[in-house]
């Protein structure tokens, strides 16, 4: 067990470890792209375990950055061991904080899913419904993005080292688009999940004219019922009406777009049928 300290007020130079669960490890690789900013961070911490960057490893660490989602029973035991050792545990990116692509398998039973993917070898596969690390153990800080937002990562590191808390933004990406005076991509006839997606990325995709695909996951107050109405009803706004006419969304297609980053077991997506939605789409 790590000795008791106030988070961010370490008695010695804090030791940092990076761990990965089910993921592509793209978040860890992205952190390496911080370059000079990473060198500045390393002036204040010692990295003792980081498989993507070094061969050495240690069983003693103060801060654990954990990437990926929980998809096996053994993952549960491993993350609990890491949680026990680490004074500070940080989820790195959307797989760890929100589930991300791994959660797509949750649309099927595990028996059906393993049969479809592994065929005759299905019985050899250890798998459970995928969920984010934050749904299995208590975490101290969360970062989002696929891959992780590097400005957010740097902010969290600074908050840890100065003993401050960090609450991930919980407003739609549209807020950052407006703040930066970006042209709404709906006006370009493109579908965007920005209205229901947690911001904090600086609207990096829409900055280049690309739509938000929701990689930071749903904000807590996301109104999916209203989303359905906006994307399907005939009385749509003139700009959105052209987008709807172009794509001709069905309820299943809308739900499929939402589920790419949001389908872990504890998250129950509402019935999106217009009959079930309230007068305001609730």
N, C-alpha and C positions, 0 to 999 in steps of 0.2 A: 504493500500500500504506500502511496505517496504520503509524505509527511504533511500535516495540516498547515496551510498558509491561506492568507487572503488572496483570491485570484488576482494575478497581476503584480503582486508584491512578493516576489520570490526572494528567498534568502541567498540565492546564488544565481549565477547565469543560467537561465532556464534551458533545459534540454528538450529538443523537439524531435518528434517521430512522425513519419507519414505511413499510413496503412491503407491498403486497398481491399475492397470486397468486390462484389460483382459489378464490373464497370470496364471501360476501355482504357482507364488510367490517363485519359486526356486532361483531366484537371491537374494532375501532378505535373504533366509535361508543360501545361500552360504556366504553372508557377515558375518553372525554370526559365520561361520567356520574360520574366520580370527583369532579367539582366542586372543593370546597375541598381535598381530598387531592391533586388534580391541581395545584392552585396551589402546594401545598407542594413537590411534586416539581419544579416548574418553577423553584423557587428554587435548585435544585442542578444543573440541566442546561439546555442550549439546544436546543430543537427546531428542526431546520433543514429537515426534509422531512416532511410529513404531509398528504397530499392531502385527507383528510377534514376537516382543520381549517385549512389555510392554502394560499395560492396560491404562496408562495415555495418553492424547493427548492434543494438543494445536493448536489454530488457528493462532498463531504467530510463524514464523520461517524465517530464513534467507536463508537456503539452502534446496532445495527439491530434493530428489532422487525419480524418478518416474519409476516404472516398469510396463510393459504391453503395449498393443496396444489399439488403439481407435476403438471400435466396436459398439458404440451406440451414438445416438444424445446427450444424457445426459453426455457422456464421454467428448464430445467437450466442453461443458459449464464448466464441472468440471476442466479440465486441464487448461482452460483459467483463472479460478479463482485462481488456484495454481500458474500459471505463473504471475499473477498480484501481488500476495503476496510475492513470492520468489525473493530475490535478485539474487540468482543463481539457475538455474534449470538444473538437470543432468538426462539424460536418462540412465536407469539402465538395461543393457542387450539388446539382439537383438530384443525382442518384441517391446521395446520402441524406439530403434534406427533404426531398419530396417524392422519391421513387423513380421518376424519369422513365426511360425506355424499357427497363427491365420489367416494369409493372404491366406491360402489354400482355404478358402471359396469364395475368390474373383473370382475363376474360373467359378462360376455360378452366375446367377442373384439372388438377395436376395429373391425374391419370390420362385424361384425354390429351393434354398438352404434351406429355412425354411420349405418348404413343404416336402423335403426329410428327414430332421432331426426331425421336430416336428409334422408332419402329421396334424391332425385336429386342433392342437393348434397353428398352424403357425401364425395366425392373432394376437396372444397374444404376439409375440416376437418383441421386439424393437431391430433392428439390421441394420447396414449399412456396406458397404464394409470396411474391416479392413485396417487400416493404422498405421504406427508408430507415436508416439507422435511428433517426429521431423518433421512430415509432416503437423502438425496442428498448433503448436506454435513454436516460436523461442526457441532454447535451447542453453545453454552456454557451456555444456560439454556433450560428448557422450561416453558411454562404450558399448562394444559389447560382444557377447558370449551367449551360451545357456547351462548352466547358465553363468552369467557374469564372465569375466576373473578377478580373484581376484588381481593379480599383477597390472592390468590396473586400477582397482577400487582404489587401494592404491595410485597409481601414480596420478590419477585425484584428490583425496582428498588433496594430498600434493600440487598440482598445485593451487587448489582453495585457500587453506590457505596461500599460499605464493604469491597469485595474479598473477600467470602465466597462460598462455593459454595452451591448449592441443589439438593437432590434431591427431585423431586416425590414426594408420598406414594405408597406402593405397597401399601396395604391396602384392603380393600373398604369401600364406603360404609357398610355395616352398622356398622363401628367407630364412625363419627361419629354414626350414629343412636343407638347405645347410649350413647355419651358424652354426648349431649344429651338422653337419656331420651325419644326420640321413639317413638311407637307404631309398631310394625312394620306397614307397609301391607298385608302379606300377611294380617294379621288383619282387614283391611277387605275381603278378597276381591279384592285387586288384584295384578296381576303386577308384579314389581320386579326390575330387573337389578342392584340394589345388591350382592348377594353376589359378583359377578364384576367389578364396575366399580371403577376406581381412585378413591379418595376424595381429599379436598382441597378440596371445594366447601362443606364445612360441612353436608352433607346438606340443601342448600337446598330441594330439591323435596319430600323427605319431611317437612320441617319444616312444610309447608303441606298435608300429607296426600296429596301426589301421589307416584306411584311414580318411582323412578330409571329413566330410559330409556337410561342408559349413555353420556352425552355425553362423559365423560372417558376413554372407552376402557377396554379390559380391563386389569386389573392383571396384572403379569408372571406371577403364579402362579395365574391364574384356572383353575378346574377345570371345564371345560365338560362333561366326561363326567359329573361328579357333578350338574351343572345339569340335564342331560337326565334322569338318573334321578329327581331330585327333582321334576321337572315332569311326568313321564310314568308312573312305576311305580305300581302299585296300592297298594303298602305305604307310601304317603306319610304324613307326619305329619298329624295330624287337621286342623290349620289349613291346611296347604298342600294337603291332600287336597281340601278344599272349593274351593280356587282351581283345582286341576287339573280337578275335576269340572265347574266352571263354564265353563272355557275349552276343555277337551278338546284340548290341544296335540298337534300332530304334530311329528316331527323337523324337517320343513321350516319350520314356523312358528316353532319355537324358533330355528333357525339364521337365519331372516330377521330376527328381533329383534336377534340378536347382530351381524349384518352391517351394520346401519345405521351403526355407527361403527367397524367393524373388518373391513376387506376389502382392505387394500393388498397388493400382490403378494408382498412378502417375508414376510407373515404367513400362515402356513398353518393355517387352522382345522382341528382334528382331525375325524376321522370320529366323529360323535356317536351312532352306532348302539349300542344296549345291548350287542350281541354283541362290539363292539370295545373297550368300556370295561372297565377292570380291576375288581377286586372293590371298590375304593374310588372308582370312577368316573374313574380316571386314564386 
